[in-house]
Amino acid sequence: MSGRPGRVWLVGAGPGDPGLLTRKGARAIAGCDVLVYDYLASPAIVALAPPGCEKIYAGKKAGSHTLSQDEITELLVRLGREGKRVVRLKGGDVFVFARGGEEAAALHAAGVPFEIVPGITSAIAAPAYAGIPITHRDHNTSFTVATGHEDPTKGFSSLDFTKLANPAQTLVFLMAMGNLAAIVTKLRENGMPADLPVAIVREGTKPAQETLVATLETVVAEAERTQFAAPAIVVIGNVVREREALRWFDRGPLFGKRILITRPLEASRELAEQMWEIGAEPVIAPAIAIGPPDDVAAARAATAAFGSYAWIVFTSQNGVDAAFAHLAERGADARAFATAKVAAVGSKTAAALAARGIVADFVPEKFDADEVAAEILARTLPRDRVLFYGAQAMREGPIEGLRAADRRVDLVAAYKTTAIVDPQMAQAACDTDMWTFASASAVNAFLANVPGARELASAKTVACIGPVTAGAARAAGLAVDVVADEATVEGLVQALELAAAG
């Protein structure tokens, strides 16, 4: 047994959209040693676990249990007694028709400290994402959430259908698809009107969300005809009538689209989050990785000489990150820049500098290497020292013009981009509707991983961040459909939305 006390966090992951995870839940996941997660937990949330965290899948869905509930409870107790920091990640809320109460009771009995982090239940979130308010002053004064799947060992039902069959309230049934016909029959037998609206929301809050609207009289037949299956919730009541006016999530131009993200893993999160926000499903398949340059000593030495330059040009956020990492190694900070002026290629690069106390003196409107060099030439004098600090693959061409004009230019590699070999990328490319690229190196690495990509691209939407990347993609034989005017994540998302809407 470990010398330190263990602790278990029972965390509600919410209904699916990773943006609905609470900040407290995210903190617990980021600090855990072991993550025990459910079938309904979003992969994007599972990915928040730190490197080295042990991940244990304990998913349970109808007819398929990876671990029994007793085995899950025993696992939590054992890990807690071993001194581990454990997160038990559960879909929705910890206690709303989940087994969190039983797990917490077992931890208490075993003397293992625990915390409860509530989550947003699908009973509230799924109707909201379908445009159905759970309460509305024109339709109801209360709502009831009930399970459609009671403990089969009880031998009887605890649901009182004489009270549930009240058209003045909203009924929400969770886990009810297997017993839908029986539930509808009981409600009808107890006086619920046949024309009362019913909605079934499948995969609520996710890009795969589907909503079926019917009445008590027709819903069973419609669910069978359309093969509506779990995971889904059932909403019964006049509030369903508000859907056509209030639906929002499934009306966006990119709703339900699967979008391939080829950026480095650490840079993919921002774009993935924005895809979720607009109802698209991000598929992260990094084509490249960012690492140290071949000559780390030169990169380190350049930061030590920052104060000797008239201008320092950062060509990307990666260069900023690398520079400040080297400064931190020797206990230095932004004061190392002394009187040097700073240029930042791109708003994200400028923001990365600003976050560290450096306000860029120049940010070009667009990233064109020749234009940046011309602007630096106009801002400098002969014999001025200029440092370009960026990718190892930076082009020498634009720099030669500066040197010819008697500027002393150093081109230093702050980082290196390497191609990733991923046997799964070809399948991801086939399974997605749109491909996104943020650099020429990502385009080339993607093509190396996806035989026949040029032909396959004709059935996809190919989008690039900025004209430089678009030019590289076209030169490689890809037909480019969308080019972001602004070479940022926001610019790419906006361009994709406009293209999809038009």
N, C-alpha and C positions, 0 to 999 in steps of 0.2 A: 504493500500500500504506500502511495506517495506521502511525503511529509506534509505537503500543503493540502488544505481542504479543497475538494472539488466543488463545482457549482453547475447547476443545470438551468438554462434559460428555455422556457417554453415560449416560443415565438410564433405569433400568427403572421404568415407570409402574405396575407391578403388574397384576393381572388384570382390573381394572374398577372395583371399589369404590374411590373416591378416598381413603377412610380408610386404605387399605393402602399409599399412597405413603409412602416414608420421609421423615423430616424433612430429611435431607440433600438428597434429590431436590427437595423443595419449596423449599428455599433456593436451589438451583441455578436452578430455573425462575423464581423471583421476581427473580433478578438478571440474567437473560439479555437480550441484544439481539435474538437471533433464536431462534425455537422451530421445530424441524423435527420434526413429530410423525406418528405412525403411525395406522393405521385403528383399532386397538384401544385407543388412548389415550382415557380418559374426558374428555368435554367439561368436567367440573368441574375436572379437573387442568389442562387446557389454559387454563382461565380464570384460573389462578394467575399466568400471565405478566403482567408489568407493563404499564401503559399505554404505548403507543408501540412495544411489541415487535413485530417482524415475525414473523408466523406463516406457516409454509410446510407445507402438507399433503403428506405423502409416503406416503400410505396404500397398502398392498398387501394385497389379498385375492385369493382364487382367481379367476383369469381377468380380473383388473382391477388394473393397476398404474398409479398416477398418475405415478410416476417409477420408472425401472429402478434396480436396486441400484447400478450403475455411476454413474448420474446422481446418486443420493443421496450416494455417497461423494465424487464430484467436488465437489458442492455444499458438503459439510462442510469439505473442504480449502480451497476458495476462500474461504468465509466466515471460516475461521480465519486464513488468510493476510491477510485484510483487517482483522484486528485486532478481529473481533467476538467477543463472548461468546456462544457457541452452545450450546443444549441440544438434543441429539438424543434425543427422547422415544420410547421403544420399549415396546410392550405387554409385560407380564410382566417377565422378567429380560433384561438386556442380552445375556447369553451363552448362555442355555438355548434352544437351537434357534432362535436369532436370528442376525443377521449382524453382531453387535457386534464379533466378533473380526476380521472383515475390515475394518470401518470403522476400528477402532483401529489395525490394521496400516498402513492407508493414511495415517492421520494421523501415525503414527510416521515413515513413509518420507518424508512431506512436511515433517517438522520442526515440525508443529503440536502444541503441548502439549494434553494431554487428561487427563480423569479418568473413572473408571468408578464409577457409583453403582448398585449392584445393586438389583434389584427382586424382589418376591415372585412366583415363578413360578406359573402356573395349575396346574401339575402338583401342587402342594401345596395351593394355596388353594381351587381349585374342588372337589376332594373334601371338604375341610374344611367348606366352606359347604353341601355336600350331606349332611353328617353321616357321611362316610366317612373313617375314620382311615387314613392311608397305611400306617401300621404298627400292629399290634396283637399282643400277645404270644400270644393264642390262635390266631392265624391265619398269621402270617408272621414271618420273621426278616430279610427284606431287601425292597427294592423297586427296580425298574428303570424309568427314564423313557426312552422311545424315540420317535423321530420316525416318524410314519406317512406322511411325505412327503419322501422322500430326493431328493437332487439328481438330476434326470432326465437330466443329461448324463453321469452315471457309467456307465450301461449295465449296472449290476449292483447288487445289494443288499448292504449291509454288515451287515444284521441276521442274527444267528445264531439261527434259530428253534429249534434243538435245545437251546439254553441258555435261551431265553426261555420255552419251554413247560414251565415249572416251577410247579406249583400251590402250592408252598410260598412263593412270593414274590408280591408285588403288581406288576402291570404297569400302567404308565400310558403311553398313546400320545397324543402331541400331533399335531394336524393330520392326523388319520387318517380322517376321514369319507369322503374320496374313495376310500380304499383299504381300507375296513373289511372288505369281503367277502374280499379276498385275505389280509388279516392273520388273520382268523378261520380261514380254510381252512388256512393254514400252521400255526397253533397246533394245530388239530385233527389235522392230519397228523402232528404231532410228539408226540402223546399227551396233549394237554390234555383233561380230561374235559368232556363235552358239557354237564353240569349246573353247571359252574363259573360263579358269578355275574359279571355284567358290568353296569357302570353307564356311561351316557353323560351327561355334565353339559354342558349347553349354556348359553352366556352366564354362566359361573360367576362368582359374587360380585355379580351385578347383579340389579336387581329383575325382569328378564326371565328369570332362571335357570329352567331346566327340567331335570329328571332322569328319565332312562329306565332302568329296571332290568329286566334280562333274564338269559339265560344264553348261553353260547357257541353253543348250538344254535339259539337263537331271536333273538339280537340283530340279525342282519342283516335278517331279515324285519320285526322290530318297528321298526327304524329307517326302513325303507322305508314301512311302513304309516303311521307317525306323521310321516313327512317330517322327521325329525330332521336338521338341517343344521348346518354350521359357523357360527360358531366353537364348537367343542366338544372335550372331552377324553374319552378312553375309559379306564375303570378296570376291570381284570380281576383277580379274586382273591376269596378268602373274606372279606376286609375289607368287601366290599359288603354282607354280611349285617348289618352293624352299623347300616346307614342308618336303619331304622325306629325304633330306639331313640335314635339320636344326631342325627337331623335336627332342625334348629333354625331355620335362616334362612328356609325357605319355610313355616314354620308360624305366623308372626306374622299378626295380623288385617289388617295393612296391606300384607302382602307382595304385590308385583306391582302395587299401585295407583299410578296416575299422579296426582300432586297438584300443582295449580296454585298457585304462590306469587306474589302480587301486590305484595309489599312492595317498597320501593325496593331497587335492586340491591345497594347496600352493606350493607343490612340483611337480605338474603335468605340469605346464606351459612350462618348459624347454623341456620336452619330447614331448609335444604337438607341440611346435614350430618346433622341428626337424622332426616330422612326416609330417607336412605341407611342409617342405623344400624338402622332397623326394617324394611328391605327394600322401602320404597316408592321410587318414582322421582320426584324433584322436577322440576317443569317451571317454570323461572323466567321470569316474564313481568311485569316491573315495570309497575304501572299509574300509579305516581307517582314523582317524584324530589324530593329534598331539596336546597334551595339557599338562598342568602342572602335575608333579608327585603327588602322594598322600601326600608325605612329602616335601612340598616346602621349609620348614624351613631348612631341611638338605641340600637341593640343594643350597640354598642361603649361608648357613654357609660354605659349601665346597669351594665356590669361595672366601670367605673371608680368607680362609686358604691356598690359592694356593701357597704362598711363602714357606710354610713349607714342601712341597713335593719334593722328588727327581725327580719323573716323574709324569706327568699328561697324561692320555690316553683318548683321545676323540674318541668315537666309531662311531660318525656320525656328520654330519653338524648340525643336530638338537641340539646336545649337545653343540656345539660351540655357536649357536644362544642363547640358554638358558643361558650359562655361561656369555656371554657379556651383556645380558639383566639384569642379577643380578648385574654385576659389575656396569652397568650404574645407577641402582637404588640407589647405595650409592656413586655415583660420582667417581667411580674408572675406570681404563682402563687397558691396557696391562701390565702396570708396576706392577700390582698385581701378576704376575707370578714370579717376582724376579728371582731367580737362577734356578727355576724348568725347567727341560727338558720336551719337549712335544712330544707325539706320536699322529699321526693322522691316523685313519683307513680309507683309501680311499683317492683318489686324490681330491674329492670334499670337504672332511673335511679339508684337508691340505689347499685348496684354501680359504675356509672360514676363517681359522686362518690367512693366509697370508694377506687377505683383512683387517684384524684388527691389522696388525703389528707383528704377531707371525709366525716365520718360523719354521715349524715342524722339530724336530731333527731326527725323525724316521717315515717313512711311509712304512708299510709292503707291499710287492708286491701283496699279496692277503689277503682277510679277512677270516682268520681262527682263531677262538678264542684261540685255543690251541697254535697255532704258535705265535700269538701276545704275549701270556703270556710267552712263552719260550724266545722270543726275549727280553722282558722286564727283565726277570730273568738274562739273559746274560749281560745286561747293568746296573745292579744294584748290590749293596753290601748288606750283611746282615744288618738288622735294618733300611734300607732305607724305606722311606714312599712313597707309590704309590697310586695314585687316578685313578680309572676308572670312568669316568663321561659319562653316556650314558642313554640308555633306561631303564625303570623300570623293563623290562623283561630280563635284562642281566643275563646270566647263571653264577652260582657260581663255577661250576666245574673247569674251567681253573685257577680261582683265588686261589683255594685251594692249588695248587702246589706251587704258589708263597709264600703263607703263611707258608706252610710246610718248605720252604727254608729260613724262618726267615725274609721275607719281610712283612712290616706292610702295609697291603692293605686295602683301603677303597673303597667300591663299592657303588656309590651314584647315585640315579636316577635323571637325569636332566629333563626328560620329560616322559610322559606316552602315549602309543598308545592305542586308543580305537576303537573298531569296530563300523562301521556305519551300521545301518539298512536302506536299500534302496529298496523299493518295485519295483523300475524301473530297478534294476541291472540285474535281470533275463532276461528281454527283451533286454537290451543292450548286454548281453552275447550272446544271440541268433543272434542278428543282426550284430555282428562283425566277422571278419575273423581271428583275432589274439588276444590273451589275454597276457597282460604283468603283471609281478609281481616283486616287488622290496624288499619284506620282507615276512617272514613266517607269520606274523600277517595279512598281506594283503591277503595271500592265504586262511587262515582260515576264515577271515571275508567274503571273496568272496564266499566260499563254503556254508557258513551259509545263504547267500542271494540268492543263485542259486541252487535250488533243481535239482538234475539230472545233475549237472555240470560235474561229472566224465564221464558220458556217452556222454554228449554233446561235451566234449573236444576232442573226437576222430575225429571230423570233423573240429577242429580248430588247429591253430598253437599256442602252449603254450610256452611262452618265459620268462625266469627268469634272473634277474641281479645277477650273481654270483652263485657259487655252494651251498652256505648255503641255499639260497632261493629255489634253484632247489631241494635240498634234502628234504626240508620241503614240497614242492609241491608233490614230488613223495611219500613221507610218507603218505600224505593225500589222495593218490589214483589218482593223476593227471598224465597223461602221458606228460612228458616235452620234447619238440622238440628242443628248442634252449636255450643254456646257454651262457651268455656273459662271455668271458674270463676275461675282465676287468669289475669290478662291478661299472660301470658308465653309465650314459645315452648314451654317445657316444658309449660305448662298446656294449650296447644293440641294438642300431640302426644299428651298423655295423654287428652284428650277425644276425639280422633280414634280412638285405639286402643280406647277403651271403646265408642264408637259402632259401630265396625266389628265388635267382638267380640260385641256384643249384638244 
